[in-house]
Protein backbone atom coordinates (compact mmCIF):
# COMPACT_ATOMS: atom_id res chain seq x y z
CA UNK A 1 0.00 0.00 0.00
CA UNK A 2 1.34 3.42 -1.03
CA UNK A 3 0.18 6.30 1.17
CA UNK A 4 0.79 10.01 1.13
CA UNK A 5 1.32 11.20 4.69
CA UNK A 6 -0.18 14.64 5.26
CA UNK A 7 1.89 17.41 6.81
CA UNK A 8 -0.21 17.41 9.97
CA UNK A 9 0.62 13.76 10.71
CA UNK A 10 4.34 14.39 10.41
CA UNK A 11 4.12 17.53 12.54
CA UNK A 12 2.19 15.62 15.22
CA UNK A 13 5.24 13.40 15.62
CA UNK A 14 7.98 15.96 15.06
CA UNK A 15 6.70 18.44 17.62
CA UNK A 16 4.89 15.86 19.76
CA UNK A 17 1.43 17.43 19.63
CA UNK A 18 -0.70 16.51 22.62
CA UNK A 19 -3.64 14.29 21.76
CA UNK A 20 -2.34 13.43 18.31
CA UNK A 21 1.18 12.06 18.80
CA UNK A 22 0.36 8.41 19.58
CA UNK A 23 -1.80 7.62 16.53
CA UNK A 24 0.36 9.65 14.18
CA UNK A 25 3.48 7.90 15.49
CA UNK A 26 1.75 4.53 14.96
CA UNK A 27 1.12 5.53 11.31
CA UNK A 28 4.82 6.32 10.86
CA UNK A 29 5.73 3.05 12.59
CA UNK A 30 3.82 1.21 9.83
CA UNK A 31 5.91 3.11 7.29
CA UNK A 32 9.13 2.42 9.14
CA UNK A 33 8.53 -1.33 9.38
CA UNK A 34 7.58 -1.27 5.67
CA UNK A 35 4.05 -2.53 6.27
CA UNK A 36 3.14 0.35 3.95
CA UNK A 37 5.14 2.74 1.80
CA UNK A 38 4.86 6.26 3.17
CA UNK A 39 5.40 9.35 1.06
CA UNK A 40 5.48 13.10 1.53
CA UNK A 41 5.43 15.65 -1.27
CA UNK A 42 8.57 17.67 -1.86
CA UNK A 43 6.51 20.83 -1.57
CA UNK A 44 5.47 19.92 1.98
CA UNK A 45 9.02 19.54 3.29
CA UNK A 46 9.63 23.29 3.44
CA UNK A 47 6.42 23.81 5.44
CA UNK A 48 7.35 20.96 7.77
CA UNK A 49 10.83 22.41 8.28
CA UNK A 50 9.55 25.93 8.95
CA UNK A 51 6.88 24.88 11.46
CA UNK A 52 9.18 22.43 13.24
CA UNK A 53 12.00 24.98 13.53
CA UNK A 54 9.57 27.54 14.90
CA UNK A 55 8.27 25.04 17.48
CA UNK A 56 11.70 23.75 18.52
CA UNK A 57 13.54 27.06 18.33
CA UNK A 58 16.65 25.39 16.91
CA UNK A 59 17.70 24.93 13.30
CA UNK A 60 20.21 22.23 14.25
CA UNK A 61 17.61 20.22 16.20
CA UNK A 62 15.16 20.64 13.33
CA UNK A 63 17.60 19.14 10.83
CA UNK A 64 18.23 16.19 13.15
CA UNK A 65 14.61 15.39 13.84
CA UNK A 66 13.44 15.81 10.24
CA UNK A 67 16.33 13.62 9.04
CA UNK A 68 14.94 10.80 11.15
CA UNK A 69 11.54 11.15 9.47
CA UNK A 70 13.08 11.31 5.99
CA UNK A 71 14.59 7.89 6.65
CA UNK A 72 11.04 6.57 7.10
CA UNK A 73 9.07 8.26 4.31
CA UNK A 74 10.11 8.91 0.74
CA UNK A 75 9.88 12.26 -1.01
CA UNK A 76 7.66 12.52 -4.08
CA UNK A 77 8.54 15.05 -6.73
CA UNK A 78 5.94 17.66 -7.52
CA UNK A 79 5.97 18.04 -11.27
CA UNK A 80 5.06 20.94 -13.50
CA UNK A 81 1.99 18.96 -14.57
CA UNK A 82 0.98 18.42 -10.92
CA UNK A 83 1.13 22.17 -10.25
CA UNK A 84 -0.81 23.07 -13.40
CA UNK A 85 -3.46 20.41 -12.73
CA UNK A 86 -3.92 21.57 -9.13
CA UNK A 87 -3.95 25.20 -10.21
CA UNK A 88 -6.81 24.55 -12.66
CA UNK A 89 -8.97 23.24 -9.80
CA UNK A 90 -8.85 26.67 -8.13
CA UNK A 91 -9.28 25.03 -4.73
CA UNK A 92 -9.56 27.13 -1.60
CA UNK A 93 -6.59 25.24 -0.12
CA UNK A 94 -4.03 24.99 -2.91
CA UNK A 95 -1.50 23.08 -0.77
CA UNK A 96 -3.97 20.26 -0.09
CA UNK A 97 -5.05 20.19 -3.73
CA UNK A 98 -1.42 19.94 -4.83
CA UNK A 99 -0.79 17.14 -2.33
CA UNK A 100 -3.83 15.21 -3.60
CA UNK A 101 -2.76 15.76 -7.21
CA UNK A 102 0.76 14.56 -6.41
CA UNK A 103 -0.64 11.51 -4.59
CA UNK A 104 -2.80 10.61 -7.58
CA UNK A 105 -0.07 11.14 -10.17
CA UNK A 106 2.24 8.90 -8.13
CA UNK A 107 -0.42 6.20 -7.80
CA UNK A 108 -0.77 6.45 -4.04
CA UNK A 109 -3.62 4.42 -2.59
CA UNK A 110 -4.68 7.25 -0.33
CA UNK A 111 -3.75 10.04 2.04
CA UNK A 112 -3.52 9.77 5.83
CA UNK A 113 -4.64 13.08 7.32
CA UNK A 114 -6.37 14.54 10.34
CA UNK A 115 -8.15 17.01 8.05
CA UNK A 116 -10.20 14.79 5.75
CA UNK A 117 -12.68 17.58 5.06
CA UNK A 118 -9.94 19.55 3.31
CA UNK A 119 -9.48 16.78 0.72
CA UNK A 120 -13.07 15.66 0.07
CA UNK A 121 -13.39 17.23 -3.39
CA UNK A 122 -10.12 15.90 -4.81
CA UNK A 123 -11.16 12.31 -5.58
CA UNK A 124 -8.59 10.51 -3.45
CA UNK A 125 -9.10 7.88 -0.74
CA UNK A 126 -8.71 9.39 2.72
CA UNK A 127 -7.87 7.87 6.07
CA UNK A 128 -7.72 9.42 9.49
CA UNK A 129 -4.87 7.94 11.54
CA UNK A 130 -7.45 5.92 13.48
CA UNK A 131 -9.10 4.57 10.31
CA UNK A 132 -5.72 3.68 8.86
CA UNK A 133 -4.66 1.81 12.00
CA UNK A 134 -7.98 -0.10 12.06
CA UNK A 135 -7.10 -1.60 8.67
CA UNK A 136 -4.37 -3.57 10.42
CA UNK A 137 -6.42 -4.53 13.48
CA UNK A 138 -8.91 -6.32 11.23
CA UNK A 139 -6.27 -8.56 9.65
SEMARZA-378587 format. One record per residue: residue number from 0; x negated, y, z negated of N, C-alpha, C, CB in turn; residue in three letters. Coordinates in nm, 3 decimals, always signed. Glycine has a CB too. Example, Ala and Ser with C-alpha at 12.3 -4.5 7.8 and 13.67 -1.06 7.14 Angstrom:
<rs>
 bakol      nX      nY      nZ     caX     caY     caZ      cX      cY      cZ     cbX     cbY     cbZ tidren
     0  -1.319  -0.569  -0.780  -1.230  -0.450  -0.780  -1.320  -0.330  -0.780  -1.131  -0.447  -0.905    ALA
     1  -1.285  -0.225  -0.708  -1.367  -0.106  -0.714  -1.290  +0.003  -0.787  -1.408  -0.060  -0.572    SER
</rs>
This chain:
<rs>
 bakol      nX      nY      nZ     caX     caY     caZ      cX      cY      cZ     cbX     cbY     cbZ tidren
     0  -0.084  -0.118  +0.000  +0.000  +0.000  +0.000  -0.089  +0.124  +0.000  +0.096  +0.000  -0.122    UNK
     1  -0.059  +0.216  +0.090  -0.134  +0.342  +0.103  -0.047  +0.455  +0.048  -0.174  +0.370  +0.252    UNK
     2  -0.098  +0.525  -0.053  -0.018  +0.630  -0.117  -0.095  +0.760  -0.127  +0.025  +0.585  -0.255    UNK
     3  -0.027  +0.868  -0.090  -0.079  +1.001  -0.113  -0.049  +1.035  -0.260  -0.016  +1.109  -0.014    UNK
     4  -0.149  +1.082  -0.329  -0.132  +1.120  -0.469  -0.120  +1.272  -0.474  -0.252  +1.068  -0.559    UNK
     5  -0.007  +1.321  -0.523  +0.018  +1.464  -0.526  -0.077  +1.533  -0.624  +0.164  +1.493  -0.564    UNK
     6  -0.101  +1.658  -0.597  -0.189  +1.741  -0.681  -0.151  +1.734  -0.827  -0.186  +1.885  -0.633    UNK
     7  -0.020  +1.737  -0.856  +0.021  +1.741  -0.997  -0.018  +1.615  -1.073  +0.171  +1.761  -1.007    UNK
     8  -0.021  +1.501  -1.006  -0.062  +1.376  -1.071  -0.210  +1.382  -1.108  -0.033  +1.254  -0.978    UNK
     9  -0.291  +1.428  -1.015  -0.434  +1.439  -1.041  -0.462  +1.540  -1.152  -0.509  +1.479  -0.913    UNK
    10  -0.392  +1.652  -1.150  -0.412  +1.753  -1.254  -0.367  +1.702  -1.391  -0.337  +1.880  -1.219    UNK
    11  -0.262  +1.621  -1.395  -0.219  +1.562  -1.522  -0.334  +1.490  -1.590  -0.101  +1.465  -1.501    UNK
    12  -0.412  +1.419  -1.509  -0.524  +1.340  -1.562  -0.644  +1.430  -1.589  -0.562  +1.228  -1.464    UNK
    13  -0.678  +1.514  -1.494  -0.798  +1.596  -1.506  -0.795  +1.690  -1.626  -0.818  +1.676  -1.380    UNK
    14  -0.678  +1.750  -1.650  -0.670  +1.844  -1.762  -0.585  +1.790  -1.877  -0.614  +1.978  -1.714    UNK
    15  -0.556  +1.660  -1.870  -0.489  +1.586  -1.976  -0.361  +1.657  -2.024  -0.584  +1.565  -2.094    UNK
    16  -0.269  +1.675  -1.932  -0.143  +1.743  -1.963  -0.057  +1.658  -2.055  -0.067  +1.776  -1.834    UNK
    17  -0.016  +1.719  -2.165  +0.070  +1.651  -2.262  +0.200  +1.606  -2.196  +0.100  +1.743  -2.382    UNK
    18  +0.240  +1.484  -2.227  +0.364  +1.429  -2.176  +0.355  +1.368  -2.038  +0.466  +1.535  -2.174    UNK
    19  +0.247  +1.393  -1.967  +0.234  +1.343  -1.831  +0.110  +1.257  -1.811  +0.230  +1.458  -1.735    UNK
    20  +0.012  +1.271  -1.898  -0.118  +1.206  -1.880  -0.106  +1.055  -1.864  -0.208  +1.239  -1.997    UNK
    21  -0.035  +0.988  -1.955  -0.036  +0.841  -1.958  +0.012  +0.779  -1.827  +0.051  +0.792  -2.072    UNK
    22  +0.128  +0.821  -1.778  +0.180  +0.762  -1.653  +0.096  +0.801  -1.532  +0.325  +0.805  -1.631    UNK
    23  +0.049  +0.924  -1.530  -0.036  +0.965  -1.418  -0.168  +0.890  -1.419  -0.061  +1.117  -1.422    UNK
    24  -0.224  +0.868  -1.536  -0.348  +0.790  -1.549  -0.324  +0.647  -1.503  -0.400  +0.792  -1.695    UNK
    25  -0.208  +0.590  -1.538  -0.175  +0.453  -1.496  -0.166  +0.444  -1.343  -0.043  +0.407  -1.560    UNK
    26  -0.115  +0.549  -1.278  -0.112  +0.553  -1.131  -0.255  +0.548  -1.077  -0.039  +0.681  -1.081    UNK
    27  -0.342  +0.631  -1.133  -0.482  +0.632  -1.086  -0.553  +0.501  -1.118  -0.558  +0.748  -1.149    UNK
    28  -0.514  +0.436  -1.227  -0.573  +0.305  -1.259  -0.541  +0.204  -1.149  -0.520  +0.254  -1.395    UNK
    29  -0.419  +0.211  -1.094  -0.382  +0.121  -0.983  -0.465  +0.149  -0.858  -0.231  +0.135  -0.951    UNK
    30  -0.502  +0.275  -0.841  -0.591  +0.311  -0.729  -0.733  +0.263  -0.756  -0.590  +0.464  -0.704    UNK
    31  -0.776  +0.280  -0.879  -0.913  +0.242  -0.914  -0.936  +0.092  -0.903  -0.946  +0.289  -1.055    UNK
    32  -0.836  +0.013  -0.946  -0.853  -0.133  -0.938  -0.816  -0.187  -0.799  -0.769  -0.202  -1.045    UNK
    33  -0.786  -0.096  -0.708  -0.758  -0.127  -0.567  -0.629  -0.207  -0.547  -0.873  -0.204  -0.509    UNK
    34  -0.539  -0.198  -0.646  -0.405  -0.253  -0.627  -0.338  -0.180  -0.512  -0.320  -0.241  -0.758    UNK
    35  -0.361  -0.049  -0.505  -0.314  +0.035  -0.395  -0.430  +0.122  -0.349  -0.191  +0.123  -0.438    UNK
    36  -0.417  +0.176  -0.229  -0.514  +0.274  -0.180  -0.457  +0.412  -0.208  -0.544  +0.254  -0.027    UNK
    37  -0.530  +0.491  -0.284  -0.486  +0.626  -0.317  -0.559  +0.729  -0.233  -0.508  +0.654  -0.465    UNK
    38  -0.484  +0.830  -0.191  -0.540  +0.935  -0.106  -0.499  +1.072  -0.157  -0.496  +0.917  +0.040    UNK
    39  -0.580  +1.170  -0.127  -0.548  +1.310  -0.153  -0.587  +1.387  -0.027  -0.624  +1.366  -0.282    UNK
    40  -0.510  +1.488  +0.006  -0.543  +1.565  +0.127  -0.660  +1.658  +0.098  -0.421  +1.646  +0.176    UNK
    41  -0.741  +1.678  +0.200  -0.857  +1.767  +0.186  -0.813  +1.907  +0.143  -0.936  +1.774  +0.317    UNK
    42  -0.698  +1.949  +0.191  -0.651  +2.083  +0.157  -0.614  +2.097  +0.010  -0.530  +2.118  +0.243    UNK
    43  -0.584  +1.987  -0.056  -0.547  +1.992  -0.198  -0.668  +2.001  -0.290  -0.465  +1.870  -0.235    UNK
    44  -0.784  +1.959  -0.242  -0.902  +1.954  -0.329  -0.940  +2.093  -0.380  -1.019  +1.892  -0.254    UNK
    45  -0.928  +2.195  -0.298  -0.963  +2.329  -0.344  -0.868  +2.376  -0.454  -0.961  +2.429  -0.228    UNK
    46  -0.739  +2.345  -0.439  -0.642  +2.381  -0.544  -0.673  +2.307  -0.673  -0.498  +2.349  -0.499    UNK
    47  -0.703  +2.179  -0.660  -0.735  +2.096  -0.777  -0.859  +2.151  -0.847  -0.757  +1.948  -0.736    UNK
    48  -0.960  +2.187  -0.770  -1.083  +2.241  -0.828  -1.054  +2.372  -0.901  -1.190  +2.263  -0.720    UNK
    49  -0.984  +2.462  -0.837  -0.955  +2.593  -0.895  -0.878  +2.580  -1.027  -0.875  +2.679  -0.796    UNK
    50  -0.772  +2.502  -1.027  -0.688  +2.488  -1.146  -0.764  +2.417  -1.258  -0.559  +2.410  -1.113    UNK
    51  -0.841  +2.315  -1.223  -0.918  +2.243  -1.324  -1.026  +2.333  -1.384  -0.983  +2.117  -1.263    UNK
    52  -1.096  +2.407  -1.301  -1.200  +2.498  -1.353  -1.140  +2.604  -1.445  -1.275  +2.567  -1.236    UNK
    53  -1.024  +2.654  -1.407  -0.957  +2.754  -1.490  -0.918  +2.694  -1.626  -0.831  +2.810  -1.418    UNK
    54  -0.870  +2.571  -1.624  -0.827  +2.504  -1.748  -0.945  +2.467  -1.837  -0.746  +2.379  -1.716    UNK
    55  -1.054  +2.420  -1.775  -1.170  +2.375  -1.852  -1.264  +2.489  -1.889  -1.246  +2.270  -1.775    UNK
    56  -1.266  +2.593  -1.807  -1.354  +2.706  -1.833  -1.499  +2.681  -1.798  -1.345  +2.744  -1.975    UNK
    57  -1.527  +2.574  -1.724  -1.665  +2.539  -1.691  -1.672  +2.480  -1.550  -1.722  +2.439  -1.793    UNK
    58  -1.751  +2.544  -1.466  -1.770  +2.493  -1.330  -1.842  +2.359  -1.333  -1.849  +2.594  -1.245    UNK
    59  -1.944  +2.348  -1.417  -2.021  +2.223  -1.425  -1.932  +2.106  -1.469  -2.139  +2.239  -1.523    UNK
    60  -1.852  +2.127  -1.573  -1.761  +2.022  -1.620  -1.658  +1.987  -1.513  -1.690  +2.065  -1.749    UNK
    61  -1.614  +2.087  -1.439  -1.516  +2.064  -1.333  -1.574  +1.974  -1.224  -1.470  +2.198  -1.272    UNK
    62  -1.696  +2.001  -1.182  -1.760  +1.914  -1.083  -1.770  +1.771  -1.134  -1.900  +1.967  -1.047    UNK
    63  -1.808  +1.754  -1.258  -1.823  +1.619  -1.315  -1.691  +1.544  -1.316  -1.880  +1.627  -1.457    UNK
    64  -1.588  +1.609  -1.368  -1.461  +1.539  -1.384  -1.394  +1.512  -1.249  -1.366  +1.621  -1.474    UNK
    65  -1.404  +1.605  -1.156  -1.344  +1.581  -1.024  -1.422  +1.474  -0.948  -1.339  +1.712  -0.942    UNK
    66  -1.553  +1.468  -0.967  -1.633  +1.362  -0.904  -1.583  +1.225  -0.944  -1.781  +1.377  -0.941    UNK
    67  -1.544  +1.210  -1.070  -1.494  +1.080  -1.115  -1.364  +1.043  -1.043  -1.471  +1.080  -1.267    UNK
    68  -1.279  +1.140  -1.018  -1.154  +1.115  -0.947  -1.181  +1.083  -0.800  -1.059  +1.238  -0.958    UNK
    69  -1.279  +1.153  -0.741  -1.308  +1.131  -0.599  -1.373  +0.995  -0.573  -1.399  +1.240  -0.548    UNK
    70  -1.413  +0.927  -0.678  -1.459  +0.789  -0.665  -1.341  +0.691  -0.666  -1.556  +0.754  -0.778    UNK
    71  -1.224  +0.741  -0.700  -1.104  +0.657  -0.710  -1.014  +0.675  -0.588  -1.027  +0.691  -0.838    UNK
    72  -0.992  +0.798  -0.546  -0.907  +0.826  -0.431  -0.994  +0.869  -0.313  -0.802  +0.937  -0.463    UNK
    73  -0.940  +0.850  -0.195  -1.011  +0.891  -0.074  -0.950  +1.021  -0.022  -1.005  +0.780  +0.036    UNK
    74  -1.032  +1.097  +0.046  -0.988  +1.226  +0.101  -0.939  +1.205  +0.244  -1.104  +1.330  +0.096    UNK
    75  -0.820  +1.256  +0.272  -0.766  +1.252  +0.408  -0.785  +1.387  +0.475  -0.615  +1.212  +0.407    UNK
    76  -0.835  +1.383  +0.595  -0.854  +1.505  +0.673  -0.719  +1.564  +0.711  -0.937  +1.475  +0.800    UNK
    77  -0.711  +1.694  +0.702  -0.594  +1.766  +0.752  -0.631  +1.818  +0.890  -0.550  +1.883  +0.654    UNK
    78  -0.562  +1.769  +0.989  -0.597  +1.804  +1.127  -0.525  +1.930  +1.174  -0.564  +1.688  +1.221    UNK
    79  -0.572  +1.981  +1.285  -0.506  +2.094  +1.350  -0.360  +2.060  +1.378  -0.579  +2.132  +1.480    UNK
    80  -0.337  +1.939  +1.427  -0.199  +1.896  +1.457  -0.113  +1.891  +1.331  -0.201  +1.758  +1.525    UNK
    81  -0.171  +1.844  +1.219  -0.098  +1.842  +1.092  -0.053  +1.983  +1.053  -0.185  +1.782  +0.979    UNK
    82  -0.144  +2.079  +1.063  -0.113  +2.217  +1.025  -0.004  +2.273  +1.116  -0.239  +2.306  +1.032    UNK
    83  -0.018  +2.253  +1.247  +0.081  +2.307  +1.340  +0.217  +2.242  +1.321  +0.034  +2.287  +1.483    UNK
    84  +0.219  +2.111  +1.297  +0.346  +2.041  +1.273  +0.412  +2.094  +1.147  +0.323  +1.889  +1.261    UNK
    85  +0.336  +2.106  +1.039  +0.392  +2.157  +0.913  +0.437  +2.302  +0.928  +0.288  +2.146  +0.800    UNK
    86  +0.362  +2.379  +1.003  +0.395  +2.520  +1.021  +0.527  +2.537  +1.095  +0.283  +2.591  +1.098    UNK
    87  +0.556  +2.447  +1.189  +0.681  +2.455  +1.266  +0.803  +2.429  +1.178  +0.678  +2.355  +1.380    UNK
    88  +0.785  +2.356  +1.070  +0.897  +2.324  +0.980  +0.946  +2.449  +0.907  +0.855  +2.218  +0.878    UNK
    89  +0.854  +2.544  +0.885  +0.885  +2.667  +0.813  +0.943  +2.639  +0.674  +0.984  +2.752  +0.893    UNK
    90  +0.883  +2.543  +0.607  +0.928  +2.503  +0.473  +0.897  +2.612  +0.371  +0.861  +2.371  +0.431    UNK
    91  +0.978  +2.616  +0.268  +0.956  +2.713  +0.160  +0.822  +2.687  +0.093  +1.071  +2.704  +0.056    UNK
    92  +0.787  +2.559  +0.073  +0.659  +2.524  +0.012  +0.570  +2.462  +0.119  +0.679  +2.425  -0.109    UNK
    93  +0.488  +2.545  +0.181  +0.403  +2.499  +0.291  +0.304  +2.393  +0.246  +0.329  +2.617  +0.352    UNK
    94  +0.248  +2.407  +0.126  +0.150  +2.308  +0.077  +0.210  +2.168  +0.071  +0.098  +2.348  -0.061    UNK
    95  +0.332  +2.157  +0.018  +0.397  +2.026  +0.009  +0.431  +1.973  +0.148  +0.523  +2.035  -0.076    UNK
    96  +0.474  +2.061  +0.236  +0.505  +2.019  +0.373  +0.379  +1.968  +0.442  +0.566  +2.136  +0.453    UNK
    97  +0.268  +2.037  +0.423  +0.142  +1.994  +0.483  +0.097  +1.860  +0.425  +0.033  +2.100  +0.461    UNK
    98  +0.115  +1.841  +0.295  +0.079  +1.714  +0.233  +0.164  +1.600  +0.291  +0.096  +1.721  +0.079    UNK
    99  +0.294  +1.623  +0.304  +0.383  +1.521  +0.360  +0.346  +1.491  +0.505  +0.530  +1.566  +0.350    UNK
   100  +0.316  +1.594  +0.582  +0.276  +1.576  +0.721  +0.147  +1.496  +0.730  +0.258  +1.712  +0.790    UNK
   101  +0.052  +1.528  +0.645  -0.076  +1.456  +0.641  -0.054  +1.310  +0.600  -0.174  +1.525  +0.543    UNK
   102  +0.033  +1.287  +0.503  +0.064  +1.151  +0.459  +0.124  +1.070  +0.574  +0.161  +1.152  +0.338    UNK
   103  +0.217  +1.131  +0.647  +0.280  +1.061  +0.758  +0.182  +1.034  +0.872  +0.398  +1.142  +0.810    UNK
   104  +0.100  +1.133  +0.905  +0.007  +1.114  +1.017  -0.102  +1.012  +0.984  -0.056  +1.247  +1.056    UNK
   105  -0.125  +0.989  +0.856  -0.224  +0.890  +0.813  -0.160  +0.759  +0.769  -0.308  +0.946  +0.699    UNK
   106  -0.032  +0.744  +0.804  +0.042  +0.620  +0.780  +0.044  +0.577  +0.634  -0.018  +0.510  +0.863    UNK
   107  +0.059  +0.677  +0.546  +0.077  +0.645  +0.404  +0.218  +0.591  +0.384  +0.051  +0.771  +0.313    UNK
   108  +0.232  +0.502  +0.288  +0.362  +0.442  +0.259  +0.449  +0.530  +0.170  +0.344  +0.307  +0.194    UNK
   109  +0.391  +0.635  +0.117  +0.468  +0.725  +0.033  +0.378  +0.822  -0.041  +0.551  +0.647  -0.064    UNK
   110  +0.444  +0.905  -0.122  +0.375  +1.004  -0.204  +0.418  +0.982  -0.349  +0.406  +1.150  -0.157    UNK
   111  +0.322  +0.980  -0.439  +0.352  +0.977  -0.583  +0.344  +1.120  -0.632  +0.252  +0.882  -0.662    UNK
   112  +0.454  +1.169  -0.688  +0.464  +1.308  -0.732  +0.559  +1.320  -0.850  +0.510  +1.397  -0.617    UNK
   113  +0.539  +1.423  -0.930  +0.637  +1.454  -1.034  +0.741  +1.552  -0.983  +0.566  +1.511  -1.158    UNK
   114  +0.724  +1.601  -0.862  +0.815  +1.701  -0.805  +0.882  +1.647  -0.679  +0.740  +1.831  -0.774    UNK
   115  +0.957  +1.541  -0.692  +1.020  +1.479  -0.575  +1.109  +1.576  -0.499  +1.101  +1.358  -0.618    UNK
   116  +1.176  +1.665  -0.571  +1.268  +1.758  -0.506  +1.198  +1.846  -0.403  +1.336  +1.845  -0.610    UNK
   117  +1.069  +1.871  -0.424  +0.994  +1.955  -0.331  +0.965  +1.887  -0.198  +0.865  +1.999  -0.394    UNK
   118  +0.983  +1.755  -0.192  +0.948  +1.678  -0.072  +1.069  +1.617  -0.003  +0.850  +1.569  -0.108    UNK
   119  +1.189  +1.639  -0.054  +1.307  +1.566  -0.007  +1.335  +1.584  +0.142  +1.426  +1.610  -0.084    UNK
   120  +1.303  +1.697  +0.199  +1.339  +1.723  +0.339  +1.232  +1.681  +0.438  +1.368  +1.869  +0.357    UNK
   121  +1.125  +1.618  +0.392  +1.012  +1.590  +0.481  +1.009  +1.447  +0.535  +0.885  +1.618  +0.409    UNK
   122  +1.106  +1.364  +0.500  +1.116  +1.231  +0.558  +1.004  +1.136  +0.520  +1.119  +1.242  +0.704    UNK
   123  +0.963  +1.141  +0.394  +0.859  +1.051  +0.345  +0.909  +0.985  +0.217  +0.725  +1.129  +0.320    UNK
   124  +0.870  +0.860  +0.195  +0.910  +0.788  +0.074  +0.843  +0.852  -0.047  +0.875  +0.637  +0.085    UNK
   125  +0.921  +0.872  -0.152  +0.871  +0.939  -0.272  +0.884  +0.850  -0.394  +0.945  +1.070  -0.295    UNK
   126  +0.785  +0.859  -0.481  +0.787  +0.787  -0.607  +0.747  +0.882  -0.719  +0.692  +0.664  -0.603    UNK
   127  +0.822  +0.880  -0.827  +0.772  +0.942  -0.949  +0.668  +0.846  -1.005  +0.888  +0.973  -1.054    UNK
   128  +0.581  +0.890  -1.095  +0.487  +0.794  -1.154  +0.558  +0.674  -1.216  +0.401  +0.864  -1.260    UNK
   129  +0.670  +0.700  -1.283  +0.745  +0.592  -1.348  +0.800  +0.493  -1.246  +0.858  +0.649  -1.432    UNK
   130  +0.857  +0.544  -1.137  +0.910  +0.457  -1.031  +0.798  +0.375  -0.967  +0.982  +0.540  -0.924    UNK
   131  +0.686  +0.439  -0.944  +0.572  +0.368  -0.886  +0.527  +0.256  -0.977  +0.456  +0.466  -0.860    UNK
   132  +0.513  +0.282  -1.105  +0.466  +0.181  -1.200  +0.566  +0.066  -1.213  +0.440  +0.243  -1.337    UNK
   133  +0.696  +0.095  -1.199  +0.798  -0.010  -1.206  +0.784  -0.110  -1.092  +0.938  +0.053  -1.203    UNK
   134  +0.732  -0.068  -0.979  +0.710  -0.160  -0.867  +0.623  -0.277  -0.909  +0.647  -0.087  -0.749    UNK
   135  +0.532  -0.254  -1.001  +0.437  -0.357  -1.042  +0.486  -0.435  -1.163  +0.303  -0.295  -1.072    UNK
   136  +0.582  -0.380  -1.236  +0.642  -0.453  -1.348  +0.735  -0.561  -1.298  +0.718  -0.357  -1.441    UNK
   137  +0.794  -0.539  -1.179  +0.891  -0.632  -1.123  +0.826  -0.752  -1.056  +0.979  -0.561  -1.024    UNK
   138  +0.695  -0.746  -1.034  +0.627  -0.856  -0.965  +0.605  -0.973  -1.057  +0.494  -0.811  -0.908    UNK
</rs>
